[in-house]
Amino acid sequence: VQLLLVPFLTSLLGAAQYLMQDAALMSYMDRRFLSLEKRLEKCNQDILDYVDEFRDFSKMALSRLAGLNSYKAEVKSEVQNLLTRIERAQRDIDYFGSVTDSNPCVEVHEDLVKQQLLEEAEEQKKLKFMLNASCDHMLAGIKSLKIVKKTGDKHGSWMKDPGKKHTKIYLLNGSVNNVILEFANIMTFMENNHTLPARRVTLPFPWEGTGHVIYQGFLFYHRYGSLSEIIKFNIQSRKVADQMLLPGAGRIPAYQLSPHTKIDLAIDEHGLWAIHAEPETGGNVVITKINHITMAVEHTWDTPCSSKGAEAAFMACNTLYVVHNSPSGGSSRIRCVYDVLGAVNAHETPALHFPKRQGSHSTIHYNPKEKQLFAWGDGSQIVYKLHTQQK
């Protein structure tokens, strides 16, 4: 028996030792697998963190790229202003440097006056050529009004593109918004049912105020949050076509009674204008002719028209008409007229009253194609028919 048991016990002991070694191996393998799982989880979490960081970096990069156009326009405007100042300073330096004694001083002064007169005459010729002096009518009265519809907030703007074959009506509700409502025509706009809903056009940047205009398929508006940035937006492609900075504008309201509007854009027979006020002019209205294609300033005029007591203004045939009212709202009237070519004597122009209506205007825009005013008054969309005469 002893001879049989000893080998059996020895074999059994070996098997037990083998099993213990196998269990230790399994325990070791389990620990390795757990370690690998933890490392894989950490690696996966690190990857997710890197993805989040890269996503944040991409957003920041896209945001900065979007701002490059704005910076470009700002730098362009600053460079243009700097060149203008350098030219003025150079002319002053040349003049003072030529002064040696009293007699030459008188001669230089006379020559300078002659030169300035010649330059002014040449400038007037250029302006008449640029503005096409064949536009010779002026506003003589406001014949009638029609309230087309009453919809929207107290402040807003509505208009029709004065370009050829444009029948669509556009409504821009509020003094800060980024959605345009486009109607097929005036009849669709006047309908109260919703069987033909308006087309909604969303802008990439919201507008500020109510001084925007639509001209030849483009919306021109003052960008909200900027001092004087004007956006040119293609309504059909829904993309920003161009932008510019208007020097001197945006610091004070264009009109005392419409503080939400800092830059009021206007369209007349000769294209795009900007109306605003500056502290340097004592709050008087300043008008600027803008090339709507290149978005470049063509000329600027300081007018004697005060923005105090004014609620709106519009351009018609190279002439500014400033509309005044009382702070509580009353009878609107045109109290200041300024023709950029001097063809209208503002002192001989009588005050023109808007008929049969008490209230205030948020916007008054002239449509040169239909020779009518499109106005927004206390949430109502109004059309004023005009009476004109030769300048």
C-alpha positions in Angstrom: 0.0 0.0 0.0 2.8 2.4 0.9 4.4 1.7 -2.4 1.2 2.6 -4.2 0.3 5.7 -2.1 3.6 7.4 -2.3 3.6 7.9 -6.1 -0.1 8.8 -6.1 0.4 11.5 -3.4 3.4 12.8 -5.3 1.4 13.1 -8.4 -1.5 14.7 -6.6 0.9 17.2 -5.0 2.4 18.1 -8.4 -1.1 18.6 -9.8 -2.0 20.9 -6.9 1.2 22.9 -7.5 0.4 23.1 -11.2 -3.1 24.4 -10.4 -1.7 27.0 -8.0 0.7 28.1 -10.7 -2.2 28.3 -13.2 -4.4 30.3 -10.8 -1.5 32.7 -10.2 -1.1 33.0 -14.0 -4.8 33.7 -14.4 -4.7 36.3 -11.7 -1.7 37.9 -13.4 -3.4 37.9 -16.7 -6.6 39.4 -15.2 -4.5 42.2 -13.7 -2.8 42.8 -17.1 -6.2 42.9 -18.9 -7.6 45.4 -16.3 -4.5 47.5 -16.7 -4.9 47.4 -20.5 -8.6 48.3 -20.2 -7.8 51.3 -18.0 -5.1 52.5 -20.4 -7.5 52.1 -23.4 -10.2 54.1 -21.5 -7.7 56.8 -20.7 -6.5 56.8 -24.3 -10.2 57.1 -25.5 -10.8 60.0 -23.1 -7.7 61.8 -24.2 -8.9 61.5 -27.8 -12.3 62.9 -26.9 -10.6 65.8 -25.1 -8.4 66.4 -28.1 -11.5 66.4 -30.4 -13.2 69.0 -28.1 -10.1 71.1 -28.0 -9.8 71.0 -31.8 -13.5 71.8 -32.2 -13.1 74.9 -29.9 -9.9 75.9 -31.8 -11.8 75.5 -35.2 -14.6 77.8 -33.9 -12.1 80.4 -32.7 -10.3 80.3 -36.1 -13.5 80.6 -38.1 -14.6 83.5 -35.9 -11.3 85.3 -36.4 -11.4 84.6 -40.2 -15.0 86.1 -40.3 -13.6 89.2 -38.7 -10.8 89.7 -41.2 -13.1 91.4 -43.7 -14.3 93.9 -41.1 -10.7 94.6 -40.1 -9.8 94.9 -43.8 -12.5 97.5 -44.4 -11.5 99.4 -41.2 -7.8 99.5 -42.3 -8.8 100.6 -45.8 -10.9 103.5 -44.4 -8.2 104.6 -42.0 -5.6 104.6 -44.8 -7.9 106.7 -47.0 -8.5 109.2 -44.1 -4.7 109.3 -43.4 -4.0 110.0 -47.1 -6.5 112.8 -47.1 -5.0 114.4 -44.0 -1.5 114.1 -45.5 -2.6 115.8 -48.7 -4.2 118.6 -46.7 -1.1 119.0 -44.5 1.1 119.0 -47.6 -0.9 121.8 -49.2 -0.7 123.8 -45.9 3.1 123.2 -45.7 3.6 124.3 -49.3 1.6 127.5 -48.7 3.4 128.5 -45.5 6.7 127.6 -46.9 6.2 129.9 -49.9 5.6 132.9 -47.6 8.8 135.0 -47.5 7.8 138.7 -47.2 4.7 140.8 -47.3 4.5 141.3 -51.1 5.0 137.7 -52.1 2.6 136.8 -49.3 -0.2 138.9 -51.0 0.7 137.5 -54.4 0.6 133.9 -53.1 -2.6 134.6 -51.3 -4.3 135.9 -54.4 -3.0 133.0 -56.5 -4.2 130.6 -53.8 -7.7 132.2 -53.9 -7.7 131.9 -57.7 -6.6 128.3 -57.5 -9.2 127.5 -54.9 -11.9 129.1 -57.0 -10.8 127.1 -60.0 -10.7 123.9 -58.0 -14.2 124.6 -56.7 -15.5 125.3 -60.2 -13.9 122.1 -61.4 -15.4 120.2 -58.4 -18.8 121.5 -59.3 -18.4 120.4 -62.9 -17.4 116.9 -61.7 -20.3 116.8 -59.3 -22.8 117.8 -61.9 -21.4 115.2 -64.3 -21.4 112.6 -61.6 -25.0 113.4 -60.4 -26.4 114.0 -63.9 -27.8 117.5 -63.6 -30.8 116.5 -65.9 -32.6 115.6 -62.6 -34.3 119.0 -62.2 -37.4 118.5 -60.2 -38.1 119.3 -56.5 -40.8 118.6 -54.0 -43.6 121.1 -54.1 -46.1 119.3 -51.8 -47.4 116.0 -50.5 -50.7 115.3 -52.2 -52.2 112.3 -50.3 -51.5 109.3 -48.1 -52.6 105.7 -48.1 -52.2 103.4 -45.2 -51.4 100.1 -47.0 -51.3 97.9 -43.9 -50.8 97.9 -40.2 -48.4 95.2 -39.0 -45.2 95.0 -37.0 -43.6 97.0 -34.2 -43.5 100.7 -33.6 -40.2 100.9 -35.5 -39.5 99.3 -38.8 -39.0 99.8 -42.5 -40.7 98.6 -45.7 -39.8 99.2 -49.3 -39.7 98.2 -52.9 -36.5 97.9 -55.0 -36.6 100.9 -57.4 -34.7 99.0 -60.0 -36.3 97.9 -63.3 -39.0 95.1 -63.2 -38.9 94.8 -59.4 -42.4 94.3 -57.9 -41.5 92.6 -54.6 -42.2 94.2 -51.3 -39.8 93.8 -48.4 -40.6 94.3 -44.7 -38.0 94.7 -42.0 -39.6 94.7 -38.6 -37.9 96.3 -35.6 -34.9 98.4 -35.0 -32.7 95.3 -34.4 -33.4 92.1 -36.3 -31.9 89.7 -38.9 -35.0 88.4 -40.8 -36.4 90.0 -44.0 -39.9 89.2 -45.1 -40.2 89.1 -48.9 -43.7 89.4 -50.6 -44.3 88.7 -54.3 -46.0 92.0 -54.9 -48.1 94.8 -53.2 -51.3 92.8 -53.4 -49.8 89.8 -51.7 -48.4 92.1 -49.0 -51.8 93.6 -48.4 -53.6 90.3 -48.0 -54.5 89.3 -44.5 -54.7 85.5 -45.1 -51.7 83.2 -44.8 -52.2 81.1 -48.0 -49.2 82.8 -49.6 -46.7 83.2 -46.8 -43.8 85.5 -47.2 -40.3 84.3 -48.0 -38.0 84.6 -45.0 -34.4 85.8 -45.7 -32.1 85.5 -42.7 -29.1 87.8 -42.6 -25.6 86.8 -41.3 -25.5 89.9 -39.2 -28.5 91.8 -37.6 -29.2 95.4 -38.6 -29.4 98.5 -36.4 -32.0 101.2 -36.7 -34.4 101.5 -39.6 -32.2 103.2 -42.2 -31.7 100.3 -44.6 -32.5 100.3 -48.4 -32.8 97.7 -51.1 -31.3 98.7 -54.5 -30.7 96.5 -57.6 -31.1 93.2 -55.7 -28.9 94.2 -52.7 -29.8 95.2 -49.2 -27.6 97.9 -47.7 -27.8 98.2 -43.9 -26.0 99.4 -40.8 -24.6 96.4 -39.0 -25.7 96.1 -35.4 -23.0 96.5 -32.8 -20.6 98.3 -35.2 -19.9 102.0 -35.1 -20.2 102.7 -38.9 -20.0 99.4 -40.8 -22.4 99.2 -43.8 -23.1 95.8 -45.2 -24.0 95.1 -48.9 -26.1 91.8 -48.9 -27.1 89.9 -52.0 -30.8 88.9 -51.3 -30.9 86.3 -54.1 -27.7 84.4 -53.1 -28.0 85.3 -49.4 -24.4 86.2 -49.1 -22.5 89.3 -48.1 -21.2 91.0 -51.3 -19.2 93.8 -49.7 -18.9 96.1 -46.7 -17.4 99.5 -45.8 -16.9 101.9 -42.9 -18.5 105.3 -43.2 -16.0 107.9 -41.8 -17.4 110.1 -39.0 -20.7 108.3 -38.7 -22.3 106.3 -36.0 -21.4 108.3 -32.9 -24.7 110.1 -32.5 -28.2 109.5 -33.8 -29.0 110.8 -37.3 -32.2 112.3 -35.9 -33.0 113.4 -32.3 -36.5 111.9 -32.4 -35.3 108.5 -33.8 -32.3 107.6 -31.6 -32.3 104.0 -32.8 -31.1 105.1 -36.2 -27.4 106.2 -36.4 -27.0 105.9 -40.2 -29.9 106.4 -42.5 -29.3 105.1 -46.1 -31.3 106.6 -49.0 -31.9 106.0 -52.7 -32.8 108.6 -55.3 -32.4 109.0 -59.1 -28.6 108.9 -58.7 -28.1 105.9 -56.4 -27.0 105.4 -52.8 -26.6 108.0 -50.1 -25.9 108.0 -46.4 -27.5 110.5 -44.0 -26.0 110.9 -40.5 -25.0 113.5 -37.9 -21.6 114.3 -36.4 -20.6 116.1 -33.1 -18.2 118.2 -35.1 -21.0 119.8 -37.1 -23.0 120.7 -33.9 -25.4 117.9 -34.6 -26.2 119.1 -38.1 -27.0 116.5 -40.8 -24.2 115.3 -43.0 -24.9 113.5 -46.4 -22.5 111.3 -48.2 -22.7 110.0 -51.8 -21.7 106.3 -52.0 -20.9 104.3 -55.1 -23.2 101.3 -54.6 -21.0 99.1 -56.8 -17.6 99.7 -55.3 -18.8 100.8 -51.8 -16.5 103.8 -51.9 -17.3 107.4 -50.7 -17.6 109.8 -53.7 -18.3 113.0 -51.9 -19.6 114.4 -48.5 -21.6 117.6 -47.7 -22.1 119.3 -44.4 -25.6 120.7 -44.4 -27.2 123.5 -42.3 -30.1 121.2 -41.4 -30.3 120.4 -37.7 -31.0 116.9 -36.4 -32.6 118.4 -33.4 -36.4 117.9 -33.6 -36.0 115.7 -36.7 -37.5 112.3 -37.0 -36.5 111.3 -40.5 -35.1 112.5 -43.8 -34.9 111.4 -47.5 -33.1 112.2 -50.7 -34.9 113.1 -53.9 -33.1 114.4 -57.1 -29.9 115.3 -55.2 -31.9 117.2 -52.6 -32.1 116.4 -48.9 -35.5 116.8 -47.2 -35.4 116.7 -43.3 -38.7 115.9 -41.6 -39.4 117.4 -38.1 -42.0 116.6 -35.5 -42.7 117.1 -31.8 -41.3 114.7 -29.2 -44.8 113.5 -28.3 -45.8 113.0 -32.0 -47.8 115.4 -34.0 -48.0 116.8 -37.5 -44.8 115.9 -39.4 -43.4 118.6 -41.7 -40.4 119.3 -43.8 -38.5 122.2 -42.3 -35.1 122.0 -44.0 -34.2 121.5 -47.6 -30.6 121.2 -49.0 -29.6 120.8 -52.6 -26.1 119.5 -53.1 -25.7 121.5 -56.4 -27.3 124.7 -55.0 -30.2 124.6 -57.4 -32.8 125.0 -54.6 -32.9 128.1 -52.3 -33.7 126.6 -48.9 -34.8 129.9 -47.5 -37.5 130.3 -50.2 -38.9 126.8 -49.8 -42.0 126.8 -47.6 -42.6 124.2 -44.8 -44.3 121.2 -46.3 -46.8 119.3 -44.1 -47.7 115.6 -44.2 -51.5 115.5 -44.6 -54.3 114.1 -42.4 -52.2 112.3 -39.9 -51.0 112.7 -36.3 -48.2 110.6 -35.0 -44.5 109.9 -35.7 -42.5 108.3 -38.4 -39.8 105.7 -37.9 -38.7 105.7 -41.5 -39.4 107.7 -44.7 -37.8 106.5 -47.9 -38.2 107.9 -51.4 -38.8 105.6 -54.3 -37.4 107.3 -57.5 -39.1 104.9 -59.9 -42.6 105.6 -58.5 -42.0 109.1 -57.2 -43.6 108.1 -53.9 -42.6 108.0 -50.2 -42.7 104.7 -48.4 -43.1 105.4 -44.7 -43.4 103.5 -41.4 -45.5 105.3 -38.9 -46.4 103.7 -35.5 -46.5 100.2 -37.0 -48.4 101.3 -40.1 -47.0 101.0 -43.6 -47.9 104.2 -45.5 -47.5 105.5 -49.1 -47.3 109.3 -49.7 -47.9 110.6 -53.2 -45.9 113.7 -54.1 -46.4 116.9 -56.1 -43.2 118.1 -57.8 -42.1 121.1 -59.9 -39.1 122.4 -61.8 -36.2 123.6 -59.7 
